[in-house]
Amino acid sequence: MSSRARLSAVATATAASSAPPLRAPHLALAAAMERVRSGAFGAEDARHLHDELLQYGAPVPERALNGFLAVLARAPPSSACSDGPALAVAFFRRMSRAVGPRVMSLSSHTYGILMDCYTRAQRPDLASAIFGQLLRTGLGVSVITFSNLLKGLCEAKRTDEALDVLLHRMHELGCVPNVISYNILLKGFFKEGQFAKACDLFYKMTQYGISPNQVTYSSIIDALCKARAMDKAEAFLSQMADKGVQPNNRTYNSLIYGYSSRGKFKDAVRVFKDMTCRGFLPDIVTWNSLMASLCKHAEYKDARDMFDMMVVKGQKPNIVSYRIMLDGYATEGCDVAMTDLFDLMLGDGVAPDNQIFNILIKGYAKCGMVNRAMIIFDEMRKHGVKPDVVTYSTLIAAHCRMGKMDDALDKFYEMVDHGVEPSIHTYHTLIQGFCTHGSFLKAKELVLEMISNGIHPDNVFFGSLINNLCKEGRVVDAHDVFDLMVSIGLHPDVITYCNLMDGYCLVGNMEKALRVFDAMVSTGLEPNVVVYGTLINGYCKSGRIDDALSIFKEMLQKGIQPSTVAYNIILDGLFQAGRTVSAMERFHEMIESGIPVNICTYNTVLCGLYKNNFSDEAIVLFKKLQTTNVKIDIITISVMIAVMFRTRRIEEAKNLFASIAANGLVPSVETYRIMMTNFIKEGLLEEADDMFSSMENAGCDPDSRLLNLVIGQRPTIPPKQRSFNAIQKYVDNKYRLPKEVFDGGFILEKIVGPLSTGNLVLLDTDVDSNPSVIFNYFQHPKDLSRCVYGMKTIEKIL
């Protein structure tokens, strides 16, 4: 024997001795099922199993194979296998291609499992094809097989075809549908939003003698709750109880979610209490739904109380619970509470994921704590969580808001270096930042870069940039962006042109606005009512009412019907110009033309009549308004209170103020200002002070105009009748009020006498150190340190 032959023999012997012994097919499949359940079975394992089964030499038992395929089809994604159903299908196909007695004969149950595999693998079309093969074999079909077919058809959004199978084909092939069959199709209809068909099928089901079960009712209630049809959902819950079908956690969770999503928290709590009274323990889904609802409606303290109650009741918060609360705190800007909750989460052993870190970074960035956001960014990596496009985009946006464009650009290139693809939103944020902070060349460079990377900006992308710049008064920069947009081959639409026109209108450059209008028309775009309204508004704000009327007339001549907004603009312009008669003519023309008149229209007219001293006409119009279906708002009442005071109808003004709550409204700062101004004019100082106190109790913060008025700064008011509450409020707020609050005269004579006789002592020139001096002697608190000559005199006396 040659050396090569001996080596070959040795290798063969070694391989044979090291190969594992063959197992019986049912044992090999049982072992594979255990690996599937543990998440350790992958494609390579499937290949080895296939080879082992073929090598054994005996037919593979059908029952064992079916069990293995069923378990693999339902296996959740794991590191070894991300798609169990697809692997099950691939394994079966490979087994089917083998020939000889080693391959089992297929049963209808095997076909049913395969149909389920194809449906779960997102290939419902192949599930139908397998059903066709089954029919051709003559093996017969069962209700279970049909259930798999119905699932496949519903998954493929072929619900009408599924309905035909349920009501006709099943009977033709000797199968009677059961409650599971109906439940599958009901779920399919609800998934497609076909509520009428679902309800019709439900009633047919009962007519055919099929009793709905817990799954039926819970599915219907869940779908109705998601559609916010809570009355119907409650009706089905009552019917469920009448039929003796017991609700479950899913039923109650659906109702809680439905009420919570509509902001009806009291109803959600009612269902929650009913649930617990009936012996059902709220699960994590229940608690999370309630917390999410509270956070959605900015009730963060109540949400945290719910969170703490959940823990006390023995329910451990999951990552979703923490995500809900952290997002609430981040939205509200509660950085301390957010940090504490995150620490609690780590202490509870809940591993933060990408979303959690993104929420934290967003929260700190929103509070301007970019350094803290960067620390969280580093922590994210230490926890083995990879930053994604949302993470980087949030940080880039934070740097852009602070004008740190170099840092923003560094983060952008770091993102690219780490293989994270920038989104169109990322580019938009960065380009917006460079446009805002004066580096248009870099912005242009980034636009060209994103195009070369296959991301093509559209009209919406550039329109947003232009709109934001225009709102900041950066219309020249906005026009540069507009030109860039055209240079890369885009055709601006009406909205883009309108935004640019509005930018020029905002800075009062109507000539440029009109040029943009002409350029738009020259491209063949037809101006609409919004475009004309923009120009009309621009002319009105510039005090050029005649030009505004010319544009309005042109719009009518073009056959464009003015909108309510367009009329409101022209009415306001006419009133501002003091042309009350013309304004009222337009108002009546608007009504006669059938243009909808809203509360903004009435407020514009009432305010215009008041400002132009047509108070009686305002009262008449207000009485007419009260007979219409138009709901008044706080602006309406505030204007009419001012009208009543001007016409010396003080009691009517008080009655109007008292009616605010009855109308479901809340007084604004302006409402309080009007009341207090007129009380002071009428010498009703005690009532003015009471009004200020009620304002404080209502949690309404006064603005500078109101504080300047109420703290008794008018020389005609005797010092001792000034409100101490008001003066204290003034001092408390002095650091956050604008400069004009403290403007006013310095009356040196008021303090020279008292200082020289020793009846007045100044500790220093600080406002807070001398509240009684401010209260009794000055028209404005800041006068103590504002007047240069007065200060010199005070220093000499001191």
C-alpha positions in Angstrom: 0.0 0.0 0.0 1.4 3.4 -0.9 1.9 6.1 1.6 -0.9 8.2 0.0 -3.3 5.3 0.3 -2.3 4.7 4.0 -2.9 8.4 4.7 -6.3 8.3 3.1 -7.3 5.3 5.1 -6.1 6.9 8.3 -8.1 10.1 7.5 -11.2 8.1 6.7 -10.9 6.1 9.9 -10.3 9.2 12.0 -13.3 11.0 10.5 -15.5 7.9 11.1 -14.3 7.6 14.7 -14.9 11.4 15.4 -18.4 11.6 13.7 -21.3 11.5 16.2 -23.4 8.4 16.2 -26.6 8.6 14.1 -29.8 9.1 16.1 -33.3 7.8 15.2 -35.2 10.5 13.3 -37.7 11.2 16.1 -34.8 11.6 18.6 -32.9 14.0 16.2 -36.1 16.0 15.7 -36.8 16.2 19.4 -33.3 17.4 20.1 -33.6 20.0 17.3 -36.9 21.2 18.9 -35.2 21.8 22.2 -32.5 23.9 20.4 -35.3 25.9 18.7 -37.0 26.6 22.0 -33.7 27.8 23.5 -33.0 30.1 20.6 -29.9 28.2 19.5 -31.1 26.6 16.3 -29.9 28.3 13.1 -29.5 27.6 9.4 -26.3 25.5 9.9 -28.2 23.4 12.4 -31.0 22.9 9.9 -28.5 21.7 7.3 -26.9 19.2 9.7 -30.3 17.9 10.7 -31.3 17.4 7.1 -28.1 15.4 6.4 -28.6 13.3 9.6 -32.2 12.4 8.7 -31.2 11.3 5.2 -28.2 9.3 6.4 -30.3 7.3 8.9 -32.0 5.3 6.1 -35.5 5.0 7.7 -38.5 7.1 6.8 -38.9 10.3 8.8 -42.1 10.0 11.0 -44.7 12.5 10.0 -45.8 13.4 13.5 -42.3 14.2 14.7 -41.6 16.3 11.6 -44.9 18.2 11.9 -44.1 19.0 15.5 -40.7 20.2 14.6 -42.0 22.4 11.8 -44.7 23.9 14.0 -42.3 24.8 16.8 -39.9 26.4 14.3 -42.6 28.3 12.6 -43.6 29.9 15.9 -40.1 30.5 17.2 -39.4 34.1 18.2 -36.4 35.8 16.5 -33.1 35.0 18.1 -29.4 35.6 17.5 -29.2 32.1 15.8 -32.3 32.6 13.6 -34.1 35.8 12.8 -36.9 34.2 10.8 -38.2 30.8 12.1 -41.0 30.5 9.6 -38.7 31.1 6.6 -36.2 28.5 7.9 -39.0 26.0 8.4 -40.1 26.4 4.8 -36.5 26.1 3.5 -36.0 23.0 5.6 -39.2 21.4 4.3 -38.3 22.2 0.7 -34.9 20.6 1.1 -36.4 17.5 2.6 -39.0 17.3 -0.2 -36.2 17.3 -2.9 -34.7 14.1 -1.5 -35.9 10.9 -3.0 -36.5 7.4 -1.7 -38.2 5.8 1.3 -36.4 8.1 3.7 -39.0 10.9 3.0 -42.3 10.7 4.7 -45.7 10.9 3.0 -47.4 14.2 3.6 -50.7 14.6 5.5 -53.2 17.4 5.4 -51.8 18.4 8.8 -48.4 18.9 7.3 -49.9 21.1 4.5 -51.7 23.1 7.2 -48.4 23.7 9.0 -46.7 24.8 5.8 -49.6 27.3 5.1 -49.0 28.7 8.5 -45.3 28.9 7.9 -45.8 30.9 4.7 -48.3 33.2 6.3 -45.9 33.9 9.2 -43.0 34.4 6.7 -45.0 37.2 5.0 -45.8 35.1 1.9 -49.5 34.6 2.2 -49.7 34.1 -1.6 -47.7 30.8 -1.3 -50.0 29.7 1.6 -52.9 29.8 -0.9 -50.8 27.9 -3.4 -50.1 25.2 -0.8 -53.8 24.9 -0.2 -54.4 24.4 -3.9 -51.8 21.6 -3.9 -53.6 20.0 -0.9 -56.9 19.9 -2.8 -55.2 18.2 -5.7 -53.8 15.4 -3.5 -57.2 14.3 -2.4 -56.1 14.1 1.2 -59.1 16.1 2.4 -59.3 19.3 4.3 -60.2 20.2 7.9 -61.4 23.3 9.7 -57.8 23.8 10.9 -56.6 23.8 7.3 -59.2 26.3 6.3 -58.2 28.5 9.3 -54.7 28.6 7.9 -56.0 29.6 4.5 -58.2 32.3 6.0 -55.2 33.7 7.9 -53.2 33.8 4.7 -55.9 35.5 2.7 -56.5 38.1 5.5 -52.7 38.7 5.7 -52.7 39.4 1.9 -55.6 41.8 2.4 -57.9 39.6 0.4 -60.7 39.7 3.0 -63.5 39.6 0.5 -62.1 36.4 -1.0 -61.7 35.1 2.6 -65.3 35.9 3.3 -66.4 33.8 0.2 -64.3 30.9 1.5 -65.9 31.2 5.0 -69.5 31.4 3.8 -69.4 29.2 0.7 -66.2 27.2 -0.1 -66.0 25.6 3.4 -69.5 24.3 3.2 -69.0 23.0 -0.4 -66.0 21.0 0.8 -67.9 19.6 3.8 -66.4 21.8 6.5 -68.5 23.8 9.0 -66.8 27.0 10.1 -66.3 27.4 13.9 -65.8 30.4 16.1 -62.1 30.5 15.3 -62.8 30.8 11.6 -65.1 33.8 12.2 -62.6 35.4 14.6 -59.8 35.2 12.0 -62.0 37.1 9.4 -63.3 39.6 12.0 -59.7 40.5 12.8 -58.9 40.8 9.1 -61.8 43.2 8.5 -60.9 45.3 11.5 -57.2 45.4 10.4 -58.4 46.9 7.1 -60.7 49.4 8.8 -63.8 47.7 7.4 -66.0 48.0 10.5 -69.3 47.7 8.7 -68.4 44.4 7.2 -67.0 43.2 10.5 -70.2 44.0 12.3 -72.3 42.4 9.6 -70.2 39.2 9.8 -70.7 39.3 13.6 -74.5 39.3 13.3 -74.4 36.6 10.6 -72.2 34.5 12.9 -74.9 34.6 15.7 -77.6 33.9 13.1 -75.8 30.7 12.0 -75.7 29.6 15.6 -72.0 30.3 16.3 -71.6 31.7 19.8 -69.1 34.5 20.0 -66.4 33.8 22.6 -64.0 35.9 24.7 -61.7 36.4 21.7 -64.5 37.6 19.5 -65.8 40.2 21.9 -62.3 41.4 22.9 -61.3 41.8 19.2 -64.4 43.8 18.5 -64.0 46.0 21.6 -60.3 46.5 20.9 -61.0 47.6 17.3 -63.8 50.0 18.3 -61.6 51.5 21.1 -58.8 52.1 18.6 -61.3 53.8 16.3 -62.4 55.9 19.3 -66.0 54.6 19.1 -66.2 54.2 22.9 -70.0 54.1 23.1 -70.2 51.1 20.7 -67.3 49.5 22.6 -69.2 49.9 25.9 -72.4 48.4 24.2 -70.4 45.3 23.2 -69.0 45.0 26.7 -72.6 45.0 28.1 -73.7 42.4 25.5 -70.6 40.3 26.4 -71.8 40.3 30.1 -75.4 39.5 29.1 -74.2 36.5 27.1 -72.2 35.3 30.1 -68.9 35.7 28.4 -66.2 36.8 30.9 -64.0 39.8 29.9 -60.3 39.5 30.4 -57.3 41.9 30.9 -57.1 42.5 27.1 -60.8 43.7 27.1 -60.2 46.1 29.9 -56.9 47.3 28.6 -58.5 48.1 25.3 -61.2 50.3 27.0 -58.6 52.0 29.2 -56.5 52.7 26.1 -59.5 54.0 24.2 -60.5 56.5 26.9 -57.0 57.5 27.6 -56.2 58.3 24.0 -59.2 60.6 23.9 -58.1 62.4 27.0 -61.1 61.0 29.0 -59.0 60.1 32.0 -61.9 59.9 34.4 -63.6 57.2 32.3 -60.2 55.4 32.0 -60.0 55.4 35.8 -63.6 54.2 36.1 -62.8 51.2 33.9 -59.6 50.6 35.9 -61.6 50.5 39.2 -64.3 48.3 37.6 -61.5 45.9 36.4 -60.0 45.6 39.9 -63.4 45.3 41.6 -64.1 42.3 39.4 -60.9 40.6 40.5 -58.7 41.3 37.5 -55.2 42.4 38.4 -54.0 45.2 36.2 -51.0 44.1 34.2 -48.1 46.2 32.8 -50.1 47.1 29.7 -52.8 48.6 31.9 -50.4 50.7 33.9 -48.5 51.9 30.9 -51.7 52.9 29.1 -52.7 55.1 32.0 -49.3 56.6 32.4 -49.0 57.3 28.7 -52.4 59.1 28.7 -51.4 61.3 31.6 -48.1 62.2 30.0 -49.8 62.9 26.7 -52.0 65.5 28.5 -49.0 67.0 30.4 -50.1 65.5 33.8 -46.6 64.4 34.6 -47.1 64.5 38.4 -50.1 62.3 38.3 -48.3 60.0 35.9 -45.4 59.6 38.4 -47.9 58.9 41.1 -49.4 56.2 38.9 -45.9 54.8 38.4 -45.2 54.7 42.1 -48.6 53.1 42.8 -47.7 50.4 40.3 -44.5 49.6 42.1 -46.3 49.5 45.5 -48.9 47.1 44.0 -46.1 44.7 43.1 -45.9 45.3 39.4 -42.3 45.7 38.2 -42.0 48.6 35.6 -40.7 47.4 32.3 -38.6 49.4 29.8 -41.8 50.8 28.2 -42.9 52.2 31.6 -39.6 54.0 32.0 -39.7 55.1 28.4 -43.1 56.7 28.9 -42.1 58.6 32.0 -38.7 59.7 30.8 -40.2 61.0 27.5 -42.8 62.9 29.6 -40.1 64.5 31.7 -38.0 65.3 28.6 -40.9 66.9 26.9 -41.7 69.0 30.0 -38.0 69.9 30.5 -37.8 68.3 34.0 -34.2 67.4 33.8 -33.7 66.6 37.5 -36.7 64.3 37.6 -35.6 62.7 34.4 -32.1 62.0 35.8 -33.5 60.6 39.0 -35.8 58.2 37.2 -33.0 57.1 34.9 -30.8 56.3 38.0 -33.8 54.4 39.4 -34.1 52.4 36.2 -30.5 51.4 36.3 -30.8 50.4 40.0 -33.8 48.2 39.1 -31.6 46.3 36.6 -33.6 47.5 33.5 -31.0 47.9 30.7 -31.6 51.1 28.7 -32.0 50.7 25.0 -31.4 53.1 22.1 -34.8 54.8 22.6 -34.1 55.5 26.2 -30.8 57.1 25.5 -32.3 59.2 22.7 -35.0 60.4 25.0 -32.4 61.5 27.6 -30.3 63.2 25.0 -33.4 65.0 23.6 -34.4 66.1 27.1 -31.0 67.6 28.1 -30.6 69.2 24.7 -34.0 70.8 25.0 -33.0 72.3 28.3 -29.8 73.7 26.7 -27.7 71.2 28.7 -25.6 70.1 25.7 -22.6 69.1 27.8 -24.9 66.8 29.9 -26.3 65.4 26.6 -22.8 64.6 25.5 -22.1 62.7 28.8 -25.2 60.6 28.1 -23.9 60.0 24.6 -20.7 58.6 26.0 -22.7 56.5 28.6 -24.7 55.1 25.7 -21.6 53.6 24.2 -20.3 52.3 27.5 -23.6 50.3 27.8 -22.9 48.8 24.4 -25.8 50.7 22.7 -24.9 52.1 19.3 -26.0 55.7 18.5 -28.4 55.8 15.6 -29.4 58.6 13.1 -31.9 60.0 15.7 -29.1 60.2 18.3 -26.8 62.1 16.1 -29.5 64.3 14.6 -30.6 65.4 18.1 -27.1 66.4 19.1 -26.5 68.1 15.7 -29.7 70.1 16.2 -28.7 71.1 19.8 -25.3 72.4 18.6 -27.0 74.3 15.7 -29.5 76.0 18.1 -26.5 77.2 20.2 -24.7 78.4 17.1 -21.9 75.9 17.6 -21.7 75.0 14.0 -18.1 73.5 14.2 -19.3 71.1 16.9 -22.4 70.2 14.8 -20.3 69.5 11.8 -17.9 67.4 13.8 -20.8 65.3 15.0 -22.0 65.0 11.5 -18.7 63.6 10.2 -18.3 61.3 13.2 -21.8 59.9 12.4 -20.7 59.2 8.8 -17.4 57.7 10.0 -19.3 55.3 12.2 -21.4 54.0 9.3 -24.6 55.8 10.3 -26.3 57.2 7.2 -27.5 60.8 7.6 -31.2 61.2 6.9 -32.8 64.0 5.0 -33.8 65.4 8.4 -30.1 65.4 9.5 -29.1 67.4 6.4 -32.0 69.7 6.9 -31.0 70.5 10.5 -27.4 71.1 9.6 -28.2 73.2 6.5 -30.8 75.2 8.5 -28.1 75.9 11.1 -25.6 77.2 8.6 -28.2 79.3 6.9 -29.3 80.8 10.2 -25.7 81.4 11.4 -24.5 83.1 8.3 -22.5 80.5 6.4 -24.6 80.1 3.3 -21.6 78.7 1.3 -21.3 75.8 3.7 -25.0 75.2 3.5 -24.8 75.1 -0.3 -21.9 72.7 -0.1 -24.0 70.4 2.1 -26.9 70.5 -0.3 -24.6 69.4 -3.1 -23.1 66.7 -0.9 -26.5 65.2 0.0 -27.4 65.1 -3.7 -24.2 63.3 -4.5 -25.1 60.8 -1.7 -28.4 60.0 -3.3 -30.6 62.1 -1.0 -32.5 64.5 -3.2 -34.1 67.5 -1.5 -37.6 68.5 -2.7 -39.8 71.5 -2.5 -40.9 70.7 1.0 -37.2 70.5 2.1 -36.3 73.9 0.7 -39.7 75.4 1.5 -39.2 74.7 5.2 -35.7 76.4 5.1 -37.2 79.4 3.4 -40.1 79.6 5.7 -37.9 79.4 8.9 -35.5 82.1 7.6 -38.4 84.4 6.7 -39.9 84.0 10.1 -36.6 85.1 11.6 -36.6 88.2 9.3 -33.7 86.7 7.2 -35.5 87.2 3.9 -32.3 87.9 2.0 -30.8 84.6 3.1 -34.2 83.0 2.3 -34.0 84.3 -1.2 -30.5 82.9 -1.5 -31.9 79.4 -0.6 -34.6 80.0 -3.2 -32.0 80.7 -5.9 -30.1 77.6 -4.8 -33.2 75.5 -5.1 -33.7 76.7 -8.7 -30.1 76.2 -9.6 -30.2 72.5 -8.8 -33.2 72.0 -11.1 -36.2 72.2 -8.8 -39.3 74.2 -9.7 -40.6 76.1 -6.7 -44.4 75.6 -6.1 -47.0 78.2 -5.0 -46.3 77.5 -1.3 -42.6 78.2 -1.7 -43.2 81.5 -3.6 -45.9 82.4 -1.0 -43.4 81.9 1.9 -40.8 84.1 0.2 -43.5 86.8 -0.4 -44.5 86.6 3.2 -40.9 87.1 4.3 -40.7 90.3 2.3 -44.0 91.4 3.7 -42.9 90.8 7.3 -39.9 93.2 6.8 -42.1 95.7 5.0 -40.5 95.4 1.6 -43.7 95.2 -0.5 -41.9 96.0 -3.7 -39.8 92.9 -3.4 -42.8 90.9 -2.4 -44.6 92.0 -5.6 -41.6 91.1 -7.7 -41.7 87.5 -6.3 -45.4 87.5 -7.1 -44.7 88.5 -10.7 -41.9 85.9 -11.0 -44.3 83.2 -9.8 -47.0 84.2 -12.4 -44.4 84.3 -15.1 -43.6 80.6 -14.5 -47.2 79.7 -15.2 -48.2 79.2 -11.6 -51.7 80.5 -10.7 -51.9 82.6 -7.5 -54.5 81.3 -5.0 -56.4 83.0 -2.2 -53.5 82.4 0.2 -51.0 84.2 -2.1 -53.4 87.2 -2.4 -54.1 87.1 1.3 -50.3 87.3 2.0 -49.9 90.4 -0.2 -53.1 92.0 1.3 -51.8 91.4 4.8 -48.4 92.9 3.9 -49.9 96.1 2.6 -52.3 96.4 5.6 -49.4 95.9 8.0 -47.5 98.6 6.1 -50.4 101.0 6.4 -51.0 100.9 2.7 -54.7 100.1 2.8 -55.5 101.3 -0.7 -52.9 99.0 -2.2 -54.4 96.2 -0.2 -57.8 97.0 -1.6 -56.4 97.0 -5.1 -55.0 93.5 -4.6 -58.3 92.4 -3.1 -60.2 93.8 -6.1 -57.7 92.0 -8.5 -58.4 88.7 -6.7 -62.2 89.1 -7.2 -61.6 90.0 -10.9 -59.6 86.7 -11.3 -62.7 84.8 -10.1 -61.0 83.8 -6.8 -63.4 83.8 -4.0 -62.0 85.5 -0.9 -61.6 83.3 2.2 -62.7 84.1 5.7 -59.0 84.9 6.5 -58.7 87.2 3.5 -61.8 89.2 4.6 -60.6 89.3 8.2 -57.3 90.8 7.0 -58.9 93.5 4.9 -61.4 94.3 7.7 -58.6 94.7 10.2 -56.7 96.9 7.8 -59.7 99.2 7.2 -60.3 99.6 10.9 -56.7 100.3 11.6 -56.8 103.0 8.9 -59.9 104.5 10.7 -62.2 103.7 7.7 -65.0 102.3 9.8 -67.8 102.8 7.3 -65.8 101.0 4.5 -65.0 98.2 6.9 -68.6 97.7 7.8 -69.6 97.7 4.2 -67.1 94.9 3.6 -68.4 93.0 6.6 -72.0 93.1 5.3 -70.7 92.2 1.8 -68.9 89.2 3.3 -72.1 87.9 5.0 -74.2 88.5 1.8 -71.6 86.6 -0.3 -72.0 83.5 1.9 -68.4 83.6 3.1 -68.3 81.9 6.5 -68.0 84.4 9.4 -66.1 83.0 12.4 -65.4 84.4 15.8 -62.1 86.0 14.5 -64.2 88.0 12.1 -66.6 89.2 14.8 -63.6 90.0 17.1 -62.0 92.0 14.4 -65.1 94.1 13.8 -66.0 94.5 17.5 -62.4 95.6 18.3 -62.4 97.9 15.3 -65.6 99.6 16.3 -64.3 100.0 19.9 -61.0 101.6 18.8 -62.8 103.9 16.4 -65.3 105.0 19.1 -68.4 103.2 17.6 -69.2 101.7 21.0 -73.0 101.7 20.5 -72.6 99.8 17.1 -70.3 97.3 18.9 -73.0 96.6 21.5 -75.7 96.1 18.8 -73.4 93.7 16.9 -72.5 91.8 20.1 -76.2 91.2 20.8 -76.7 89.9 17.2 -73.6 87.6 17.7 -75.2 86.1 20.8 -78.2 84.9 18.7 -75.9 83.0 16.2 -74.2 79.6 16.5 -70.8 81.3 16.6 -69.1 80.5 19.9 -67.6 83.6 21.6 -64.1 83.4 23.1 -62.3 85.4 25.7 -61.2 88.0 23.2 -64.9 88.8 22.5 -65.7 89.2 26.1 -62.6 91.3 26.8 -63.4 93.7 24.0 -67.0 94.0 25.1 -66.0 94.7 28.8 -63.9 97.6 27.5 -66.9 98.8 25.4 -69.1 98.7 28.5 -66.7 100.6 30.6 -66.3 103.3 27.9 -70.1 103.7 27.8 -70.2 103.9 31.6 -72.1 100.6 31.8 -70.0 99.4 34.7 -72.4 96.8 36.1 -72.8 95.3 32.6 -69.0 95.1 32.4 -68.9 93.3 35.8 -71.6 90.9 34.6 -69.7 90.1 31.5 -66.6 89.3 33.5 -68.7 87.1 35.8 -70.1 85.3 32.7 -66.7 84.1 31.6 -66.7 80.8 33.6 -70.3 80.1 32.5 -69.1 80.2 28.9 -66.4 77.7 29.6 -63.6 80.3 29.3 -60.8 81.6 31.4 -59.8 85.3 31.8 -56.6 86.3 30.0 -54.0 88.8 31.3 -55.6 91.3 28.9 -59.1 90.7 30.4 -57.7 91.4 33.9 -55.8 94.5 32.6 -59.0 96.0 31.1 -60.9 95.4 34.4 -58.3 96.8 36.6 -57.5 99.8 34.4 -61.1 100.8 34.4 -61.6 100.2 38.1 -58.7 102.5 38.8 -60.1 105.1 36.5 -63.4 104.9 38.3 -61.7 105.2 41.7 -62.6 101.6 42.6 -59.2 100.9 44.0 -60.3 98.2 46.4 -62.0 96.3 43.6 -58.9 96.6 41.5 -56.9 95.1 44.3 -59.4 92.3 44.7 -59.2 91.6 41.0 -55.4 91.4 41.2 -55.7 88.9 44.0 -58.2 86.8 42.1 -55.8 86.8 39.2 -53.0 85.5 41.3 -55.2 82.8 42.8 -56.2 81.7 39.3 -52.5 81.2 38.5 -52.5 83.9 35.8 -49.1 85.6 35.6 -49.3 89.4 35.1 -47.3 91.0 32.3 -45.3 94.2 32.4 -48.2 96.5 31.4 -50.4 95.1 34.1 -47.8 95.3 36.8 -46.9 98.8 35.8 -50.5 99.8 36.2 -51.6 97.9 39.3 -48.8 98.6 41.7 -50.1 102.2 42.0 -47.6 104.0 39.8 -50.1 106.7 38.9 -49.4 110.1 40.6 -53.1 110.6 41.1 -53.4 107.7 43.4 -52.5 108.5 47.0 -49.5 106.4 48.2 -51.3 104.8 51.1 -54.1 103.5 48.8 -51.6 101.5 46.8 -51.7 97.7 47.0 -49.0 96.1 49.1 -49.7 92.8 47.4 -49.1 94.5 44.1 -45.8 96.1 45.2 -44.5 92.8 46.5 -45.4 91.1 43.3 -43.6 93.9 41.4 -40.4 93.4 43.4 -40.6 89.6 43.1 -40.8 89.9 39.4 -38.4 92.7 38.7 -35.6 90.5 37.4 -37.8 88.8 34.7 -39.7 91.8 33.5 -38.7 93.9 30.5 -36.9 97.3 30.8 -40.0 99.4 30.0 -41.6 98.3 33.3 -39.2 100.5 35.2 -39.3 103.5 33.0 -40.8 106.6 34.6 -40.1 110.0 36.1 -38.0 110.7 39.2 -39.7 113.2 41.6 -36.8 114.4 43.8 -39.1 116.7 45.8 -40.9 113.6 47.3 -37.8 112.5 49.2 -35.7 115.6 49.8 -37.9 116.7 52.8 -38.3 113.4 54.5 -34.6 112.6 54.1 -33.4 115.9 55.5 -35.7 115.6 58.6 -34.7 112.1 59.3 -38.1 110.7 58.7 -36.8 108.6 55.8 -33.8 106.3 55.9 -32.3 104.8 52.7 -30.2 101.7 53.4 -28.6 101.8 50.0 -29.7 102.5 46.4 -31.0 98.9 45.8 -34.7 98.5 45.1 -35.1 95.4 47.2 -33.6 97.0 50.3 -36.0 99.9 50.3 -39.5 98.5 49.5 -41.3 101.1 51.6 -39.5 103.9 49.8 -40.5 102.5 46.4 -44.0 102.0 47.6 -44.5 105.5 49.0 -42.3 107.9 47.0 -41.6 106.8 43.5 -43.7 106.4 40.4 -41.4 103.4 39.3 -39.2 101.2 41.5 -36.2 101.6 39.3 -36.3 105.4 39.7 -34.2 105.0 42.8 -31.2 104.1 40.8 -32.2 105.3 37.3 -32.1 109.1 37.6 -28.5 110.3 37.5 -29.1 113.7 39.1 -31.4 112.2 41.7 -28.7 109.7 42.6 -26.2 112.4 43.2 -28.6 114.2 45.5 -29.4 111.0 47.4 -25.7 110.3 47.8 -25.0 113.8 49.2 -27.9 113.4 51.7 -26.7 110.0 52.8 
